[in-house]
Amino acid sequence: MEINSENIKEYTLSIRKANLYSLIMIIPITAILLIPFILIWDFQTFEIGRKEFMRLFIYVLILGIILHELLHGITWALFSKKGFKSIKFGLNGITPYCHCKEPLKVKYYRLGGIMPLIIMGIIPSVVGIILGNGLFLSFGIFFSWTAGGDIISLFMLRKLDENTMVYDHPHKMGFYIKIN
């Protein structure tokens, strides 16, 4: 959909900046998830699971990237008029992406944005902490890291009304809205 550039407000970041901010988030994400595990269980228990995770890493990475983008796409498709016809998957350089070609209400855009973090990051981390499973915790920490760009987008959405229509940016990380 073409919109006169005078009637839009863009909320975007370059992939380079998004990757930098995501890198900075690695330390607090790790601390938030790892410290409770170590206090309840111990570091050695985590280390056993981390080593197992690293043995499976290439498989987890490939399948995880696909699942991460599918979670965005499935969620946004549920709330878009044309369903999966409005969803596009691709690569921006080496960065995989999912793009919704039609506008969504902020509340649905947020939901699609946060799904990979919840499903692949938070839930496995919590299960890992509860069960003392370092493999699950390693999986959850890693996929919380990979949701860094999504966390940044959610932060950019924070001041928008949940019913505002958001247009996913087709070429940059972020979105834009119409202004009257």
Residue frames as a rotation matrix with the C-alpha (Angstrom) as fourth column:
MET 1
0.587 0.810 0.000 0.00
0.810 -0.587 0.000 0.00
0.000 0.000 -1.000 0.00
GLU 2
-0.418 -0.722 0.551 1.42
0.709 -0.639 -0.299 3.37
0.568 0.265 0.779 -1.00
ILE 3
0.600 0.517 -0.610 1.16
0.784 -0.533 0.320 6.18
-0.160 -0.670 -0.725 1.51
ASN 4
0.621 -0.356 0.698 2.26
0.085 -0.855 -0.512 9.76
0.779 0.377 -0.501 0.98
SER 5
-0.149 -0.796 -0.586 5.50
0.758 0.289 -0.585 10.13
0.635 -0.531 0.560 2.98
GLU 6
-0.681 -0.033 0.731 4.16
-0.273 -0.915 -0.296 13.38
0.679 -0.402 0.614 4.48
ASN 7
0.253 0.907 0.336 1.36
-0.793 -0.004 0.609 11.40
0.554 -0.421 0.719 6.16
ILE 8
0.695 -0.036 -0.718 3.45
0.261 0.943 0.205 8.76
0.670 -0.330 0.665 7.92
LYS 9
0.449 -0.641 0.623 5.62
-0.893 -0.338 0.296 8.49
0.021 -0.689 -0.724 10.98
GLU 10
0.456 -0.394 -0.798 8.38
-0.192 0.832 -0.520 5.93
0.869 0.391 0.304 10.69
TYR 11
0.596 -0.313 0.739 9.68
-0.742 0.137 0.656 3.89
-0.307 -0.940 -0.150 13.63
THR 12
0.922 -0.300 -0.243 12.71
0.097 0.791 -0.605 2.06
0.374 0.534 0.758 12.26
LEU 13
0.472 -0.872 0.132 16.29
-0.480 -0.129 0.868 1.11
-0.739 -0.473 -0.480 13.03
SER 14
0.167 -0.518 -0.839 19.04
-0.900 0.267 -0.344 -0.04
0.402 0.813 -0.422 10.73
ILE 15
0.826 0.063 -0.560 19.84
0.031 0.987 0.156 -3.73
0.563 -0.147 0.814 10.96
ARG 16
-0.171 -0.982 -0.079 23.31
0.300 0.024 -0.953 -2.71
0.938 -0.187 0.291 12.19
LYS 17
-0.528 0.025 0.849 21.91
-0.672 -0.623 -0.400 -0.69
0.519 -0.782 0.346 15.13
ALA 18
0.582 0.803 0.127 19.33
-0.744 0.464 0.481 -3.35
0.327 -0.374 0.868 15.95
ASN 19
0.581 -0.441 -0.684 22.08
0.295 0.897 -0.328 -5.99
0.759 -0.011 0.652 16.04
LEU 20
-0.523 -0.789 0.321 24.21
0.011 -0.383 -0.924 -3.76
0.852 -0.480 0.209 18.28
TYR 21
-0.202 0.539 0.818 21.34
-0.925 -0.380 0.021 -3.17
0.322 -0.752 0.575 20.75
SER 22
0.789 0.499 -0.358 20.54
-0.405 0.861 0.307 -6.89
0.461 -0.097 0.882 20.67
LEU 23
0.076 -0.866 -0.494 24.15
0.331 0.489 -0.807 -7.69
0.941 -0.102 0.324 21.52
ILE 24
-0.641 -0.288 0.711 23.99
-0.458 -0.600 -0.656 -5.35
0.615 -0.747 0.253 24.51
MET 25
0.267 0.873 0.408 20.86
-0.914 0.095 0.394 -7.16
0.305 -0.478 0.824 25.73
ILE 26
0.215 -0.223 -0.951 22.71
-0.081 0.966 -0.245 -10.50
0.973 0.129 0.190 25.93
ILE 27
-0.781 -0.622 -0.054 24.17
0.016 0.067 -0.998 -9.74
0.624 -0.780 -0.043 29.37
PRO 28
-0.609 0.570 0.552 20.93
-0.783 -0.320 -0.533 -8.76
-0.127 -0.757 0.641 31.17
ILE 29
0.397 0.761 -0.513 18.91
-0.808 0.555 0.199 -11.53
0.436 0.336 0.835 29.47
THR 30
-0.042 -0.514 -0.857 21.49
0.023 0.857 -0.515 -14.12
0.999 -0.041 -0.024 30.52
ALA 31
-0.908 -0.344 0.237 21.69
-0.189 -0.167 -0.968 -12.79
0.373 -0.924 0.087 34.07
ILE 32
-0.263 0.901 0.343 17.90
-0.965 -0.247 -0.090 -12.69
0.004 -0.355 0.935 34.51
LEU 33
0.632 0.572 -0.522 17.56
-0.632 0.771 0.080 -16.31
0.448 0.279 0.849 33.41
LEU 34
0.088 -0.701 -0.707 20.79
0.054 0.712 -0.700 -17.91
0.995 0.024 0.101 34.62
ILE 35
-0.664 -0.414 0.622 21.05
-0.532 -0.323 -0.783 -16.49
0.525 -0.851 -0.005 38.16
PRO 36
0.201 0.768 0.608 17.79
-0.976 0.210 0.058 -18.08
-0.084 -0.605 0.792 39.43
PHE 37
0.751 0.035 -0.659 18.83
-0.274 0.925 -0.263 -21.40
0.600 0.378 0.705 37.88
ILE 38
-0.222 -0.944 -0.244 22.22
0.020 0.246 -0.969 -21.35
0.975 -0.220 -0.036 39.62
LEU 39
-0.546 0.066 0.835 20.65
-0.790 -0.371 -0.487 -20.30
0.278 -0.926 0.255 42.95
ILE 40
0.499 0.813 0.300 18.11
-0.859 0.511 0.046 -23.13
-0.116 -0.281 0.953 42.81
TRP 41
0.977 -0.187 -0.100 20.29
0.149 0.941 -0.303 -25.81
0.151 0.281 0.948 41.21
ASP 42
0.361 -0.896 -0.258 23.96
0.154 -0.216 0.964 -25.11
-0.920 -0.387 0.060 40.51
PHE 43
0.222 -0.346 -0.912 26.31
-0.834 -0.552 0.006 -24.01
-0.505 0.759 -0.411 37.72
GLN 44
-0.781 -0.577 0.239 27.46
-0.405 0.759 0.509 -27.55
-0.476 0.301 -0.827 36.97
THR 45
-0.187 0.810 0.556 23.89
0.508 0.564 -0.651 -28.64
-0.841 0.161 -0.517 36.20
PHE 46
0.684 0.375 -0.627 23.58
-0.249 -0.687 -0.683 -25.72
-0.686 0.623 -0.376 33.78
GLU 47
-0.141 -0.872 -0.469 26.97
-0.853 -0.133 0.504 -26.51
-0.502 0.471 -0.725 32.22
ILE 48
-0.658 -0.021 0.753 25.93
0.150 0.976 0.158 -30.11
-0.738 0.217 -0.639 31.44
GLY 49
0.349 0.894 0.280 22.86
0.586 0.025 -0.810 -28.84
-0.731 0.447 -0.516 29.58
ARG 50
0.565 -0.211 -0.798 24.82
-0.513 -0.847 -0.139 -26.08
-0.646 0.488 -0.587 27.82
LYS 51
-0.560 -0.828 0.029 27.30
-0.544 0.393 0.741 -28.63
-0.625 0.399 -0.670 26.47
GLU 52
-0.398 0.522 0.755 24.44
0.599 0.771 -0.217 -30.77
-0.695 0.365 -0.619 25.16
PHE 53
0.666 0.636 -0.390 22.91
0.190 -0.650 -0.736 -27.66
-0.722 0.416 -0.553 23.55
MET 54
0.140 -0.709 -0.691 26.22
-0.763 -0.522 0.381 -26.89
-0.631 0.474 -0.615 21.82
ARG 55
-0.721 -0.364 0.590 26.38
0.004 0.849 0.529 -30.46
-0.693 0.384 -0.611 20.43
LEU 56
-0.092 0.815 0.573 22.96
0.879 0.337 -0.338 -29.88
-0.468 0.472 -0.747 18.83
PHE 57
-0.262 0.002 -0.965 23.58
0.151 -0.988 -0.043 -26.23
-0.953 -0.157 0.258 17.98
ILE 58
-0.938 -0.153 -0.310 23.58
-0.253 -0.307 0.917 -26.31
-0.236 0.939 0.249 14.17
TYR 59
-0.651 0.759 -0.025 20.28
0.615 0.546 0.570 -28.25
0.445 0.356 -0.822 14.09
VAL 60
-0.036 0.612 -0.790 18.73
0.890 -0.340 -0.304 -26.05
-0.454 -0.714 -0.532 16.77
LEU 61
-0.565 -0.264 -0.782 19.88
0.011 -0.950 0.313 -22.92
-0.825 0.168 0.540 14.93
ILE 62
-0.983 0.165 -0.083 18.46
-0.087 -0.015 0.996 -23.89
0.163 0.986 0.029 11.54
LEU 63
-0.368 0.899 -0.235 15.14
0.770 0.437 0.465 -25.20
0.521 -0.010 -0.853 12.87
GLY 64
-0.178 0.249 -0.952 14.96
0.829 -0.483 -0.281 -22.35
-0.530 -0.839 -0.121 15.39
ILE 65
-0.870 -0.156 -0.469 15.32
-0.092 -0.881 0.464 -19.64
-0.485 0.447 0.752 12.74
ILE 66
-0.789 0.613 -0.055 12.53
0.102 0.218 0.971 -21.20
0.607 0.760 -0.234 10.72
LEU 67
-0.152 0.756 -0.636 10.27
0.939 0.312 0.147 -21.59
0.310 -0.575 -0.757 13.78
HIS 68
-0.528 -0.117 -0.841 11.01
0.538 -0.813 -0.224 -18.03
-0.657 -0.571 0.492 14.99
GLU 69
-0.927 0.143 -0.348 9.90
-0.340 -0.715 0.611 -16.48
-0.161 0.685 0.711 11.69
LEU 70
-0.616 0.740 -0.269 6.95
0.314 0.544 0.778 -18.88
0.722 0.395 -0.568 11.37
LEU 71
-0.314 0.492 -0.812 5.68
0.935 0.008 -0.356 -17.80
-0.169 -0.871 -0.462 14.80
HIS 72
-0.716 0.073 -0.694 5.64
-0.084 -0.996 -0.017 -14.18
-0.693 0.046 0.720 13.61
GLY 73
-0.892 0.282 -0.353 3.96
-0.393 -0.096 0.915 -15.16
0.224 0.955 0.196 10.36
ILE 74
-0.565 0.708 -0.424 1.33
0.631 0.702 0.332 -17.47
0.532 -0.080 -0.843 11.84
THR 75
-0.362 0.424 -0.830 0.31
0.768 -0.370 -0.523 -14.93
-0.529 -0.827 -0.192 14.46
TRP 76
-0.683 0.086 -0.726 0.12
-0.296 -0.940 0.167 -12.00
-0.668 0.329 0.668 12.04
ALA 77
-0.898 0.366 -0.244 -1.72
-0.123 0.323 0.938 -14.16
0.422 0.873 -0.245 9.48
LEU 78
-0.522 0.725 -0.449 -4.40
0.851 0.477 -0.220 -14.93
0.054 -0.497 -0.866 12.10
PHE 79
-0.008 0.494 -0.869 -5.17
0.565 -0.715 -0.412 -11.21
-0.825 -0.495 -0.274 12.38
SER 80
-0.752 -0.238 -0.615 -4.73
-0.326 -0.677 0.660 -10.09
-0.573 0.697 0.431 8.78
LYS 81
0.185 0.945 -0.269 -7.62
-0.715 -0.058 -0.696 -10.01
-0.674 0.321 0.665 6.32
LYS 82
0.528 -0.029 -0.849 -5.79
-0.781 0.377 -0.499 -12.04
0.335 0.926 0.176 3.68
GLY 83
0.943 -0.135 0.304 -4.13
-0.069 0.816 0.574 -14.50
-0.326 -0.562 0.760 6.08
PHE 84
0.229 -0.931 0.284 -0.92
0.447 0.360 0.819 -16.03
-0.865 -0.061 0.498 4.80
LYS 85
0.423 -0.059 0.904 -1.26
0.881 -0.209 -0.425 -14.18
0.214 0.976 -0.037 1.49
SER 86
0.900 -0.053 0.433 -0.18
-0.108 -0.989 0.103 -11.10
0.422 -0.139 -0.896 3.48
ILE 87
0.720 -0.653 0.236 2.94
-0.212 0.117 0.970 -12.75
-0.661 -0.748 -0.054 4.92
LYS 88
0.779 -0.581 -0.236 6.36
-0.223 0.094 -0.970 -12.67
0.586 0.809 -0.056 3.26
PHE 89
0.788 -0.609 0.089 9.49
0.162 0.344 0.925 -14.45
-0.593 -0.715 0.370 4.49
GLY 90
0.814 -0.550 0.186 13.03
0.166 -0.086 -0.982 -13.66
0.556 0.831 0.021 3.38
LEU 91
0.230 -0.838 -0.494 16.59
0.944 0.070 0.322 -12.60
-0.235 -0.541 0.807 4.17
ASN 92
0.977 -0.132 0.167 17.94
-0.093 -0.971 -0.220 -9.08
0.191 0.199 -0.961 4.60
GLY 93
0.007 -0.999 0.037 21.61
-0.932 -0.020 -0.362 -9.85
0.362 -0.032 -0.931 4.05
ILE 94
-0.694 -0.244 -0.677 22.06
-0.041 0.953 -0.302 -12.74
0.719 -0.182 -0.671 6.48
THR 95
-0.886 0.414 0.210 19.21
-0.299 -0.162 -0.941 -11.64
-0.355 -0.896 0.267 8.76
PRO 96
-0.710 0.698 0.092 15.99
0.625 0.564 0.539 -13.67
0.324 0.440 -0.837 8.30
TYR 97
-0.882 0.468 -0.060 12.73
-0.378 -0.776 -0.504 -11.76
-0.283 -0.422 0.861 8.46
CYS 98
-0.424 0.868 0.257 8.97
0.901 0.432 0.029 -12.09
-0.085 0.244 -0.966 8.32
HIS 99
-0.978 0.109 -0.177 6.99
-0.130 -0.985 0.111 -9.19
-0.163 0.131 0.978 6.84
CYS 100
-0.199 0.972 0.126 3.25
0.753 0.234 -0.615 -8.56
-0.628 -0.027 -0.778 7.02
LYS 101
-0.822 -0.191 0.537 2.10
0.554 -0.492 0.672 -6.74
0.136 0.850 0.510 3.86
GLU 102
0.038 0.870 0.491 -1.11
0.363 -0.470 0.805 -5.35
0.931 0.147 -0.334 5.37
PRO 103
-0.473 -0.234 0.849 -1.67
-0.565 -0.659 -0.496 -3.08
0.676 -0.714 0.180 8.37
LEU 104
-0.103 0.399 -0.911 -2.47
0.646 0.723 0.243 -4.58
0.756 -0.564 -0.332 11.76
LYS 105
0.814 0.340 0.471 -3.69
-0.176 -0.628 0.758 -3.07
0.553 -0.700 -0.451 14.99
VAL 106
-0.049 -0.893 0.447 -0.83
-0.815 -0.223 -0.534 -2.44
0.577 -0.391 -0.717 17.40
LYS 107
0.201 0.156 0.967 -2.16
-0.862 0.497 0.099 -5.11
-0.466 -0.853 0.234 19.80
TYR 108
0.942 0.156 0.296 -1.93
-0.009 0.896 -0.444 -7.78
-0.334 0.416 0.846 17.06
TYR 109
0.609 -0.793 -0.010 1.39
-0.235 -0.169 -0.957 -6.53
0.757 0.585 -0.290 15.73
ARG 110
-0.013 -0.567 0.824 2.78
-0.985 -0.133 -0.107 -6.72
0.170 -0.813 -0.557 19.30
LEU 111
0.571 0.321 0.756 1.41
-0.537 0.842 0.048 -10.24
-0.621 -0.433 0.653 19.75
GLY 112
0.972 -0.232 0.024 3.09
0.158 0.576 -0.802 -11.41
0.172 0.784 0.597 16.55
GLY 113
0.368 -0.878 0.307 6.27
-0.488 -0.463 -0.740 -9.65
0.792 0.122 -0.599 17.58
ILE 114
-0.053 -0.388 0.920 6.48
-0.999 0.009 -0.054 -11.25
0.013 -0.922 -0.388 21.02
MET 115
0.845 0.535 -0.003 5.47
-0.535 0.844 0.023 -14.83
0.015 -0.018 1.000 20.13
PRO 116
0.450 -0.718 -0.531 9.00
0.069 0.620 -0.781 -16.15
0.890 0.315 0.329 19.40
LEU 117
-0.477 -0.621 0.622 10.28
-0.559 -0.331 -0.760 -14.69
0.678 -0.710 -0.189 22.68
ILE 118
0.123 0.617 0.778 7.45
-0.981 0.192 0.003 -16.32
-0.147 -0.764 0.629 24.65
ILE 119
0.914 0.389 -0.117 7.38
-0.406 0.890 -0.208 -19.70
0.023 0.238 0.971 22.88
MET 120
0.650 -0.712 -0.268 11.10
0.312 0.571 -0.759 -20.19
0.693 0.410 0.593 22.25
GLY 121
-0.321 -0.822 0.471 12.69
-0.115 -0.460 -0.881 -18.05
0.940 -0.337 0.053 24.97
ILE 122
-0.315 0.226 0.922 10.62
-0.896 -0.392 -0.210 -17.57
0.314 -0.892 0.326 28.10
ILE 123
0.717 0.690 0.096 8.72
-0.683 0.670 0.289 -20.88
0.135 -0.273 0.953 28.26
PRO 124
0.583 -0.535 -0.611 11.79
0.253 0.835 -0.489 -23.14
0.772 0.131 0.622 27.77
SER 125
-0.443 -0.771 0.457 13.74
-0.207 -0.408 -0.889 -21.00
0.872 -0.489 0.021 30.26
VAL 126
-0.039 0.523 0.852 11.05
-0.983 -0.172 0.061 -21.27
0.178 -0.835 0.520 32.92
VAL 127
0.902 0.338 -0.270 10.70
-0.319 0.941 0.113 -25.01
0.292 -0.016 0.956 32.33
GLY 128
0.203 -0.921 -0.331 14.48
0.227 0.374 -0.899 -25.35
0.952 0.108 0.285 32.53
ILE 129
-0.513 -0.361 0.779 14.59
-0.586 -0.516 -0.625 -23.43
0.627 -0.777 0.053 35.82
ILE 130
0.351 0.748 0.563 11.72
-0.934 0.241 0.262 -25.43
0.060 -0.619 0.783 37.34
LEU 131
0.979 0.110 -0.174 13.07
-0.124 0.989 -0.076 -28.83
0.164 0.096 0.982 36.26
GLY 132
0.421 -0.900 0.115 16.76
-0.375 -0.058 0.925 -28.04
-0.826 -0.433 -0.362 36.71
ASN 133
0.530 -0.146 0.836 17.32
0.699 0.632 -0.333 -28.75
-0.480 0.761 0.437 33.02
GLY 134
-0.100 -0.708 -0.699 20.33
0.051 -0.705 0.707 -26.87
-0.994 0.035 0.106 31.64
LEU 135
-0.764 -0.106 0.636 19.53
0.607 0.214 0.765 -27.89
-0.218 0.971 -0.099 28.05
PHE 136
0.234 0.932 0.276 16.10
0.955 -0.273 0.113 -26.23
0.181 0.237 -0.955 28.20
LEU 137
0.597 -0.060 -0.800 17.58
0.379 -0.858 0.347 -23.19
-0.707 -0.510 -0.489 29.89
SER 138
-0.521 -0.848 -0.098 20.33
0.233 -0.252 0.939 -22.91
-0.821 0.466 0.329 27.26
PHE 139
-0.492 0.458 0.740 17.71
0.859 0.116 0.499 -23.17
0.143 0.881 -0.451 24.51
GLY 140
0.553 0.814 -0.177 15.58
0.833 -0.539 0.125 -20.50
0.006 -0.217 -0.976 26.19
ILE 141
0.249 -0.554 -0.795 18.49
0.240 -0.759 0.605 -18.13
-0.938 -0.342 -0.056 26.77
PHE 142
-0.738 -0.597 0.314 19.71
0.417 -0.038 0.908 -18.48
-0.530 0.801 0.277 23.19
PHE 143
-0.393 0.647 0.653 16.28
0.835 -0.047 0.549 -17.85
0.386 0.761 -0.522 21.68
SER 144
0.630 0.433 -0.645 15.69
0.660 -0.736 0.151 -14.93
-0.409 -0.521 -0.749 24.03
TRP 145
-0.289 -0.815 -0.502 18.88
0.192 -0.563 0.804 -13.46
-0.938 0.136 0.319 22.57
THR 146
-0.822 -0.065 0.566 17.61
0.560 0.092 0.823 -14.03
-0.106 0.994 -0.039 19.04
ALA 147
0.231 0.961 0.149 14.44
0.952 -0.255 0.168 -12.09
0.199 0.103 -0.974 19.92
GLY 148
-0.429 -0.506 -0.748 16.50
0.691 -0.718 0.089 -8.94
-0.582 -0.479 0.657 20.53
GLY 149
-0.977 0.085 0.196 15.17
0.094 -0.653 0.751 -7.19
0.192 0.752 0.630 17.42
ASP 150
-0.149 0.982 -0.117 11.63
0.537 0.180 0.824 -8.12
0.830 0.059 -0.554 18.43
ILE 151
0.088 0.110 -0.990 12.18
0.975 -0.211 0.064 -6.67
-0.202 -0.971 -0.126 21.90
ILE 152
-0.831 -0.439 -0.343 13.41
0.345 -0.889 0.303 -3.44
-0.437 0.133 0.889 20.29
SER 153
-0.731 0.627 0.268 10.29
0.130 -0.256 0.958 -3.28
0.670 0.735 0.106 18.07
LEU 154
0.146 0.796 -0.588 8.06
0.840 0.214 0.498 -3.85
0.522 -0.567 -0.637 21.10
PHE 155
-0.291 -0.350 -0.891 9.88
0.787 -0.617 -0.015 -0.99
-0.544 -0.705 0.454 22.85
MET 156
-0.995 -0.094 0.040 9.22
0.098 -0.776 0.623 1.27
-0.028 0.624 0.781 19.83
LEU 157
-0.398 0.917 0.018 5.50
0.325 0.123 0.938 0.38
0.858 0.379 -0.347 20.05
ARG 158
-0.627 0.086 -0.774 5.20
0.771 0.213 -0.600 1.21
0.114 -0.973 -0.200 23.75
LYS 159
-0.790 0.280 -0.546 3.55
0.047 -0.860 -0.508 4.64
-0.612 -0.427 0.666 23.40
LEU 160
-0.812 0.497 -0.306 1.10
-0.442 -0.183 0.878 3.75
0.380 0.848 0.368 20.64
ASP 161
-0.100 0.890 0.445 -2.57
-0.900 0.109 -0.422 3.05
-0.424 -0.443 0.790 21.32
GLU 162
-0.558 -0.173 0.812 -3.38
-0.098 0.985 0.142 -0.65
-0.824 0.000 -0.566 20.93
ASN 163
0.350 0.777 0.523 -5.92
0.526 0.298 -0.796 0.09
-0.775 0.554 -0.305 18.17
THR 164
0.263 -0.375 -0.889 -3.60
-0.679 -0.727 0.105 2.24
-0.686 0.576 -0.446 16.03
MET 165
0.975 0.057 0.217 -2.99
0.116 0.698 -0.707 0.65
-0.192 0.714 0.673 12.64
VAL 166
0.191 -0.980 -0.058 0.65
-0.448 -0.140 0.883 -0.31
-0.873 -0.143 -0.466 12.13
TYR 167
0.934 -0.028 -0.357 2.28
-0.333 0.303 -0.893 -0.96
0.134 0.953 0.274 8.78
ASP 168
0.561 -0.782 0.270 5.24
0.382 0.535 0.754 -3.35
-0.734 -0.320 0.598 8.99
HIS 169
0.341 -0.499 -0.797 8.14
-0.721 -0.682 0.119 -1.70
-0.603 0.535 -0.592 7.17
PRO 170
0.987 0.163 -0.004 8.92
-0.127 0.750 -0.649 -3.70
-0.103 0.641 0.761 4.02
HIS 171
0.577 -0.816 -0.027 12.67
0.155 0.142 -0.978 -2.97
0.802 0.560 0.209 3.95
LYS 172
-0.380 -0.707 0.596 13.79
-0.483 -0.398 -0.780 -1.85
0.789 -0.585 -0.191 7.41
MET 173
-0.578 0.187 -0.794 13.49
0.684 0.642 -0.347 -3.24
0.445 -0.744 -0.499 10.92
GLY 174
-0.865 0.328 -0.380 10.41
0.075 -0.664 -0.744 -1.53
-0.497 -0.671 0.550 12.31
PHE 175
-0.179 0.922 0.342 7.12
0.975 0.213 -0.064 -0.09
-0.132 0.322 -0.937 11.18
TYR 176
-0.986 -0.026 0.167 5.23
0.045 -0.992 0.114 3.08
0.162 0.120 0.979 10.34
ILE 177
-0.271 0.938 -0.215 1.84
0.790 0.089 -0.607 4.58
-0.550 -0.335 -0.765 11.12
LYS 178
-0.156 0.359 0.920 -0.43
0.710 -0.607 0.357 7.01
0.687 0.709 -0.160 9.25
ILE 179
-0.636 0.055 -0.769 -0.80
0.585 -0.615 -0.528 10.44
-0.502 -0.786 0.359 10.80
ASN 180
0.302 0.876 0.375 -3.72
0.945 -0.224 -0.238 12.74
-0.124 0.427 -0.896 10.10
